[in-house]
């Protein structure tokens, strides 16, 4: 199957969803890392051209922008002689590439938004504003918009006080209830959990990364649904994780890497991702879904994965980690509900 055929299949799915009764379609990806260089350059080209067809056609196109759009200054966290220091940045002009790829709302709540300090966070926000891309990330910020006569709010969280924090469940739930009280459907993004190939499984308890508390992602995600969230989208582990249906709301615990620009081992699990399409009814309930598998090519360029490795991974992990509530994944990527257990 060629990329164009995969894109056409997604477009057909979206058209059928609308015909079924005003269903809004969300297409979401995981971590987007456009460069890991100390200085932005006009030659830095975000490698997203090959996947435009996988994002276009949906009502809402979402991803986590891991890093900054900034023309200066020097990194805030990488001192002279620092080893293994990851600082992610491209120039502000690359906001146009994100817009052209199809993104219309992004999370800025992650552990790399302050790589170059507050000045670069502000530049990133202004660059996205100028490109017409909505965002959430700073404490108490929300992206609000309308699609198909339905109003939405996207709240982005990370395990840090410099963003909407996922460590304080009560405060996070209050933000969700605030948006819900305004009559909006609420999308929640979180950037949390451990990182790397060893972090594929989704534990019920708290996770650490390099000694840092990265939250209890299951408790957080379910608490957000309890507070009124209609779709929960996870990123941060840089590998795919399980998905579950909780109270008729879809929770994706990690969508993996979408673009990674030399930062990871693309030949292994960190090179496998998905485009998730979720169809939401007017009341926010999950109606339909599908996964389109992606993979990272040289220098972290995303492409459609003809081998479909992501489908088997999400299928297996969802069955292992959430045997009662995990999604099923058909050979064509269609998502379904796990059959009720016959065990008393």
Secondary structure, DSSP 8 states (H G I E B T S, - for coil): --HHHHHHHHHHHHHHHHHTTS-EEEEEEEEE---B-SS--TT---S-GGGHHHHTTSSEEEEEE-SEE-S----SS--TT-SS----EE-GGGHHHHHHHT--EEE--STTTTTTHHHHHHHHHHHHHHHT-EEE-STT--EEEEETTEEEEEEEEESSTTSEESS-HHHHHHHHHHHHHTT-EEEEEEE-S--SGGG-S--SS--EETTEE---HHHHHHHHHHHT-SEEEEESSSSB--EEEETTEEEES-BBEEE-TTSS-TTSGGGEEEEEEEEE-TTS-EEEEEEEEEEE-GGG-EEE-TT-HHHHHHHHHHHHH-TTTBEEE-TT-BEEE-------
